[in-house]
Amino acid sequence: MQALKDASNQIRTYFNFISHKQSFILCCLILVSLIFVVLAITLGSYGLSIFEFIKGNTTAIQNTVLIEIRLPRVILSALVGASLGISGAALQGLFRNPLADPGLIGVSAGAALGATLIIVLGGDLFDQYSLGIYLIPLAAVAGASLVIFMLYLMTRGFGYEGVTYMLLVGIAINAIAGVGIGILTYISTDAELRSLTFWTMGSFGGVTWPLLTPVIVMILISIMIMVPFSRQLDLLQLGEQEAYRLGIDVQRLKYTIIITCAAAVGASVALSGMIGFVGLVVPHLTRLIGGVNHNFVLPGSAIMGAAIMIIADLIARIIVQPAELPIGLITSAIGSPFFLWLIFRIKRL
Amino acid sequence: MSIKTESVSLSFGNKSILKDITLEVKPKEILSIIGPNGAGKTTLLNMITGNLSDHSGEVYYDSRSLNTISIQERAYIRSVMSQFQNIAFDYSVMDIIQMGWLDHKFNMISSDLENYQNDVIEECDLQSLVDQKFNTLSGGEQRRVHFARTLLQLWQPPNANDQNYLLLDEPFSNLDMVHKLSMMRSIKKRATAGTGILMILHDLNLAYSFSDRIIILKKGSIVKEGDVQEMLNEDLLSKAYETNIMIDQDPINIRYY
């Protein structure tokens, strides 16, 4: 307990405007996610014990399963959860709109469309260059940035009143991306089709270290760039005009959030497909337990997103062993009722 | 030392919003801008704060052109309170007040700043509200919270004594009489301490009873500028508002109607 208190004091020195309670919650969240990481590595259709591994009592095949399959998968799910959580929180702050979610407003769909384009039309590039595997994440990021930027242009000047408008634009963008993906599915070959289907459902399976490494770097850098802008996001809630009067370069803030969110969402969509509702549910849960200031909500959403995603993936893996459920099914099953609840809550405001 | 605009004009398309405005906000002085709806008062304020920059003419803060001053530094020089919109998330009243703490103050969050903050909260009569959610407050209460935030933005470390300015757009709307008076007192106090003050007011009564100088703005141009006695002119006001305005003096409270 004392150690937890010390750690939370440590956090307070890094983040201004975060209360004792909030830093304590952050520490607890980190602790919980670490426990989940250990659980997720241990449990699965192939029984493993992380303690045996540390002691060195494992066979070669167990080592392979752990290091080449289990570990990258857990890391990916944590990172995707973190990036969707923090992007959801940052976009909600940027749009001053509690219903912004990378999935709902079409950012993930834009990323998926970008990735699909490369898979189907850029198939040749893969074989020619060793850097080909990085093209998919890059295309996904480009697709995501395009969508966020379009959304910002279309909803500017609406502020808090633009809630419905933005969702409608999101539906339209989702539909357009759906059409694009549909056409690409139609003209794709069998092998390409197999890699396409997983974008609609989302999955953490089949990830390898060479694919994972650039995504780790991208997501971590995005998060590290985003968090220092927390205070500016708080001030932005007063409106762009007021934020400017309080000394904030609003243009710079907007572009930073748009690009980092696009990078984080694009990178995670490129490896795991479209996973809905995490970006919506996680920031609200974080606000519910600790408060609304972004100094807490951004890091809190990242950590909570990671924890929730590890658990969701664990459920997906063990509930119908040895097969697995699509992860998107689980997050949507939890997220969509929550979304309804939110809509009714906002209506009452 | 002053905030100055020099023959500033602004037009959207063919429509001219502001024409050749030259004015000066001086330290220790309360300058009020009055005028009918649509005269361009708020646009003028937005230009002075730097929110609007595509105008001709120049705006100067303490003889430095506004364009040469960084966005952050502008916030140290002038503090602005305007009309507000809803806030999407449930910030507490204290959160909103503390949004007036500027970045450079993070390193020196001193007992002095905290004392000042407590004084401001008391001054705005917000002691009982600080822990509540901002969105649950009434319009007048929200106004007072924003006023407290604006005052907090004016804070300076004890040894610093830079000139600063307070720009207010309709500060008294939605306020009851008691709080109107106490806010007036707060503004007067800042002026006495050296802050230059610019206010946009609809209430002629308030403008005349408590400004040092008055500008009448009509259709984007300055009709007349002068001290209160000079501006207390039935013809002038009637022309500006295109209706008959009678000036009468309440013998007891010395109020003008």
Contacts between the chains, C-beta under 8 A, distances in Angstrom:
chain1	res1	chain2	res2	distance
A	16	B	106	5.2
A	16	B	109	7.9
A	17	B	98	7.0
A	92	B	88	7.7
A	96	B	87	7.9
A	96	B	88	4.6
A	97	B	88	6.2
A	98	B	88	5.6
A	98	B	89	6.8
A	159	B	85	5.6
A	159	B	86	7.8
A	160	B	85	6.2
A	160	B	86	4.6
A	160	B	87	7.4
A	160	B	88	5.1
A	161	B	86	7.9
A	231	B	103	7.6
A	234	B	91	7.8
A	234	B	95	7.4
A	234	B	99	6.5
A	235	B	99	5.5
A	237	B	87	5.2
A	237	B	88	6.4
A	237	B	89	6.4
A	237	B	91	6.9
A	238	B	84	7.1
A	238	B	87	7.1
A	238	B	96	7.8
A	238	B	99	6.5
A	239	B	84	7.1
A	239	B	85	5.6
A	241	B	46	7.5
A	241	B	51	5.5
A	241	B	82	7.1
A	242	B	80	7.8
A	242	B	82	7.2
A	242	B	84	7.5
A	244	B	49	7.9
A	244	B	50	7.5
A	244	B	51	6.1
A	244	B	71	6.6
A	245	B	49	5.6
A	245	B	51	7.3
A	245	B	74	7.8
A	245	B	75	6.5
A	245	B	78	7.9
A	245	B	79	7.8
A	245	B	80	4.5
A	246	B	75	5.4
A	246	B	99	6.7
A	246	B	100	7.4
A	246	B	102	6.9
A	246	B	153	6.9
A	247	B	71	5.8
A	247	B	72	4.1
A	247	B	73	7.6
A	247	B	74	6.7
A	247	B	75	3.0
A	247	B	76	7.3
A	247	B	102	5.9
A	247	B	103	6.6
A	248	B	71	6.9
A	248	B	72	7.9
A	249	B	71	5.1
A	249	B	72	7.8
A	287	B	89	6.9
A	287	B	90	7.6
A	292	B	89	4.2
A	292	B	90	5.4
A	292	B	91	5.6
A	292	B	95	7.6
A	293	B	91	7.2
A	293	B	95	6.0
A	349	B	135	7.3
